[in-house]
Amino acid sequence: MNCELIGRLVTEEGFAFQSWQDRYGKGVWATLGFWQDHMDIVRDLSWDGEDQILFPAMDYVFSANWLPVETGRTFAEAAQNLEARLLLLPQDQLADGSEWRKLVCKALLDLREAHSGLYRNGERIKWPEPLDDLPETFEAAVEWLAASERAWVGEL
């Protein structure tokens, strides 16, 4: 198993890596994020027992070919699938401070925000906010990020 890009992102660019066994038989997950809680939300939602929460969240995660989240039958396959996904991206983007890093952060923070406060004392108190699918390609995602940044600045 050769995972040079994953290794470089973790050891040189400040990314974190997480992997876990899927609760529903999908195999093993492998994901990168800039903070552990980026990956915690994906892991937690992949384990959610309520279909109304699980399916839309996973549709969101897998709607983009640039988001560093993959599955495989084994750990090695999941890591190799993630490495292959990273190889499809512009290699200069696999760095701290890049547009890709900003996209990953925004996508995973939006996911966390949509699903925050769903439970209190172990009881669901509300449904998550609906999320549109992410832009499928990196190029479309860069445009999406620029538009959302312009909208945010316009709100100030």
Wavefront OBJ file of the C-alpha trace (Angstrom):
o trace
v 0.000 0.000 0.000
v 1.488 3.309 -1.114
v -0.142 6.324 0.513
v 2.452 9.032 -0.059
v -0.048 11.867 -0.490
v -1.954 10.965 2.670
v 1.341 10.721 4.543
v 2.561 14.083 3.251
v -0.712 15.830 4.085
v -0.577 14.480 7.639
v 3.141 14.925 8.352
v 3.907 18.113 6.414
v 0.655 19.994 5.839
v -1.090 19.640 9.201
v -3.987 17.442 8.120
v -5.428 14.719 10.337
v -6.396 11.214 9.213
v -9.119 8.989 10.601
v -10.380 5.534 9.728
v -13.164 3.400 11.178
v -15.229 0.291 10.495
v -18.629 1.078 9.006
v -21.564 0.133 11.166
v -23.740 -0.857 8.194
v -21.352 -3.135 6.321
v -19.855 -0.627 3.860
v -16.422 -1.768 4.989
v -13.881 0.735 6.268
v -13.854 4.516 6.000
v -10.740 6.638 5.413
v -10.877 10.417 5.632
v -8.727 13.512 5.949
v -9.600 16.802 7.596
v -7.805 19.782 8.969
v -9.165 19.178 12.472
v -10.251 15.962 14.156
v -13.806 17.250 14.532
v -14.039 17.498 10.723
v -13.779 13.741 10.589
v -15.697 13.142 13.815
v -18.875 14.542 12.260
v -18.559 12.241 9.229
v -17.865 9.241 11.471
v -20.696 10.083 13.857
v -23.190 10.607 11.039
v -22.084 7.396 9.306
v -23.074 5.620 12.526
v -26.417 7.381 12.988
v -29.264 4.907 13.288
v -31.927 7.176 11.814
v -32.229 6.859 8.040
v -33.635 10.408 7.790
v -30.288 11.683 9.122
v -27.853 9.081 7.783
v -28.819 8.973 4.100
v -28.900 12.737 3.377
v -25.620 13.223 5.251
v -23.872 10.468 3.307
v -25.355 11.719 0.008
v -23.788 15.091 0.830
v -20.391 13.581 1.697
v -20.210 11.445 -1.444
v -21.589 14.089 -3.830
v -18.135 15.639 -4.399
v -15.147 13.910 -5.978
v -12.749 16.344 -4.242
v -13.830 15.723 -0.634
v -11.247 13.450 1.050
v -13.674 10.776 2.235
v -13.597 7.199 0.916
v -14.645 3.685 1.803
v -13.287 0.262 0.949
v -13.760 -3.370 1.925
v -10.570 -3.236 4.029
v -8.445 -0.522 5.619
v -5.857 -0.900 2.862
v -8.489 -0.547 0.134
v -10.093 2.495 1.794
v -6.691 4.191 2.153
v -5.796 3.355 -1.455
v -9.157 4.713 -2.645
v -8.503 7.926 -0.726
v -5.005 8.176 -2.199
v -6.453 7.671 -5.703
v -9.000 10.435 -5.053
v -6.191 12.782 -3.995
v -4.229 11.969 -7.154
v -7.119 13.344 -9.245
v -6.797 16.796 -7.673
v -4.405 19.525 -8.836
v -1.301 18.568 -6.864
v -0.437 22.167 -5.965
v -3.753 22.268 -4.064
v -2.700 19.549 -1.626
v -1.237 22.055 0.808
v -2.114 24.105 3.845
v -3.665 27.411 2.794
v -4.891 26.152 -0.596
v -8.348 26.565 -2.104
v -8.836 22.815 -1.678
v -8.138 23.043 2.061
v -10.672 25.891 2.339
v -13.219 23.809 0.416
v -12.727 20.778 2.657
v -13.073 22.944 5.766
v -16.216 24.687 4.474
v -17.910 21.483 3.354
v -17.287 19.675 6.631
v -18.099 22.695 8.801
v -21.380 23.146 6.892
v -22.146 19.475 7.557
v -21.382 19.893 11.259
v -23.456 23.072 11.516
v -26.464 21.460 9.823
v -26.331 18.597 12.319
v -25.442 20.437 15.527
v -27.920 20.427 18.371
v -29.976 17.513 17.069
v -29.810 15.672 20.376
v -30.083 16.612 24.030
v -29.494 14.021 26.718
v -29.502 11.304 24.069
v -32.906 12.306 22.666
v -33.353 13.804 19.203
v -34.916 17.242 19.588
v -34.948 18.367 15.945
v -34.176 17.274 12.390
v -31.039 18.474 10.610
v -31.097 21.444 8.285
v -31.205 20.217 4.665
v -27.963 20.549 2.715
v -27.628 20.800 -1.037
v -25.188 18.407 -2.659
v -21.669 19.743 -2.917
v -20.301 20.763 -6.308
v -19.174 17.509 -7.902
v -15.852 18.664 -9.346
v -12.997 20.639 -7.855
v -13.354 23.335 -10.519
v -17.054 23.839 -9.749
v -16.263 23.797 -6.031
v -13.752 26.648 -6.401
v -16.498 28.741 -8.042
v -18.937 27.740 -5.281
v -16.436 28.780 -2.601
v -15.791 32.143 -4.265
v -19.539 32.815 -4.495
v -20.090 31.882 -0.850
v -17.174 34.108 0.232
v -18.637 37.016 -1.764
v -22.021 36.411 -0.135
v -20.436 36.290 3.320
v -18.532 39.549 2.758
v -21.752 41.113 1.476
v -23.453 40.242 4.774
v -20.911 42.223 6.825
l 1 2 3 4 5 6 7 8 9 10 11 12 13 14 15 16 17 18 19 20 21 22 23 24 25 26 27 28 29 30 31 32 33 34 35 36 37 38 39 40 41 42 43 44 45 46 47 48 49 50 51 52 53 54 55 56 57 58 59 60 61 62 63 64 65 66 67 68 69 70 71 72 73 74 75 76 77 78 79 80 81 82 83 84 85 86 87 88 89 90 91 92 93 94 95 96 97 98 99 100 101 102 103 104 105 106 107 108 109 110 111 112 113 114 115 116 117 118 119 120 121 122 123 124 125 126 127 128 129 130 131 132 133 134 135 136 137 138 139 140 141 142 143 144 145 146 147 148 149 150 151 152 153 154 155 156
